[in-house]
Amino acid sequence: MSDHAINKAPNATYTENPGYGTRPTGFGKFKAFARKYWWLLLIGFLSSNLIIILCLLVYPPLSCLYLCMEYGRNLSFLAVARSNLGMGLTSGRVYVGLPNIAQQQVDKSTLEIKSMVVTNPTSHSVQIQQEAFLHSSSIFTPTLDAFPAALFLESTEPNIKPFAYLQLPKVRSTKSTLVSIDQTVKITDIDQFSEYTKTVMNSETFRVALRGRTVLHLGRLPATSVNYNEVLTFKGLNKLKGFDILGSHIVLSNDTTAPNLIGHAYIPNPSLMTLQMGNVTYDLYANNTFIGQSLIPNLTLRPGNNTVEMRSKVNLLLVAKLTNATAGMLELEVRGNSSVYNGQHLPYFEAAIKSNPIQITLNATKAKGG
């Protein structure tokens, strides 16, 4: 027998290869499947990469790279959508992924208030002129539709209590976008607005929140709704620290209702707000005894230091009695009474000045006769 002979076990049956070829490999099966179902594979590829194709068509390469990076961060979120949508993923990835990305970009933006002017106050409304900058670190420049934003003190969350609604204008967001507002704002909750003005009066800094919902537009991609939530930190009036009465002189008159002490009030305003408060009246107390009343006519409190006219009607004899005979100093307490503009009482400003009694020491001997 030849060295190459095959030892066969006895009683075993063998069949020679009839020449039909080897079994197809896995790759061969895939090639066969691809030839038959190429259209199904194409649909799967397009649905899986539609977001990349869209950004290539709409945006330059750098923007596309950024969008795809943001998209990648949301794959875990999209995986849930994929399991639910199945072959309907063609639209699912766009309508699920893009709103999530858009909301993240809105959340990253910040609003910087540069000035706020409150004028023409009535018992139920104020005129607000405001200059602000919307800052964004995104390379995209989406457009946000105009929308009403609720204004409320952050301390009322989670059950917020808006005191007004500010109509924010349509804006195309860039790195730093000017947002200007000039509108009459209705006060929707006078009690909450009074809480707001008291907070402004008595705080060194305070926080107020804006909340609303708008529509974001970005190129030819589908418009998407986003929530706008912003909390702003402002400088307050800090209890009007530094308030003083300057250069008073006595005015003698036969008119018993006319002011008999004329001077100036020095009022610091460390905030960026201008407040038109109308005719502001204060009650004057010395040693817890009512001695008279002061009027600051047509008060508009502007940022910085304000020196304004102050007219007082006081009981001069009582003032002399309560003044320290040795030093000539009078310990005075100035208590807010009223704020009136165009004949209307302004309860929210009255609440603010009443919440902040001011203690000053007045040199009564420097009051000049006239």
Disulfide bonds with the S-S distance in Angstrom:
none
